[in-house]
Amino acid sequence: MQLTKEYFDKGISNLLEKVTEKIAQSELSIRADMATKADLKAQSQELKQYMHEGFEIQQGWMDERFNELIIKYDVRERVVKLEKDVAQLKLSKA
């Protein structure tokens, strides 16, 4: 086997072809993995909807909890009863 200019040219061109193919494949896979503007918009809408639903669920739970606490700790009825009792005591003393 003799080392000639043709041998080196052929070897270099084969190597260049392989490298070019690898680069092209890499670019295609990178482009396939990249999200498009439409993908990002759809994902943003989905995230917005998810957050909105989460806030609605949380708000519903908070409303229920506040209602439970109001029922449990509401003293207005007891105050009215105590005022009546105090008025009756004042009348009975007088």
N, C-alpha and C positions, 0 to 999 in steps of 0.2 A: 504494500500500500504506500503510495507516494503522496506526500503532502503537496498539493497543488493549490493554486488560487481558486480553481473551480470547487475543490473539496471544501475549502474554508467558506467560500461564498454560499455553497449549498447548506453547509452546517449552520451558518449564521442565519440564513433565510428560514431554515426549519425552526431554529430557536426563536427567531422573531415571530414566526407564525404562532408557535405555541404560547408565547407570552401575550401576543395580541388576543388570542382566543380566551386565555385566562382572564385578561382584563375585561373583555367584552362580557364574559359570563358573570364576572364580579359586578359590573355595572348593571347588568340585567337584574341580578338578585338584589342589589341595593335599591334599584328603582322599584322593584316589586314590593320591597319591604317599606318603602316610604309611603306615608299617608298623603292623600290628595286633599285639596282644599274642601271638597265635598265631604270627605271622610271626617275631617276635623270639625266641620260644621255639624254633621250628624252626631258626632260624639259629644259636642258641646250641648246640643239640644237634649240629648239623652241624659247628660249630667245635670242639666238645668231641671229637667222633669223629675229626675231622681231626688234632687235636693228639695224641690217643691213638695213632692210627696212626703219626704221625710219631715219637713216642717209642718205639714198638715197633720201628720200622725202625732208629732210631738205636741202641737197645739191642742189637738183633741184630748190627748192624755192630760195636759195641763188644765184644760177646762173641767174635765171630770174630777181631777184632784181638787181643784179650787171649790167646786160644788160640794164635794165630800167634806172639805174643811169648813166651809160656810155652814153646812148643816150641823156638823159636829160642834163647832165653836160659836154659833150664832146665839147671842145672849139677849136679843131684843125681846123675845117672848118672856124670858125670865125677868127682865127688867120691868116689863109692863106688869107682870104678876106681883113683883116686889113693890112696885109703886102702889098697886091696889091694896096690898097688905099693909103698907105704911099708912095709907089713907085711912084704912079701917082701924088701925091701932090708934091713930090720932083722934078719930071719932069716938072710939071707945073710952079714951082717956078724958075726953072733954065732957 
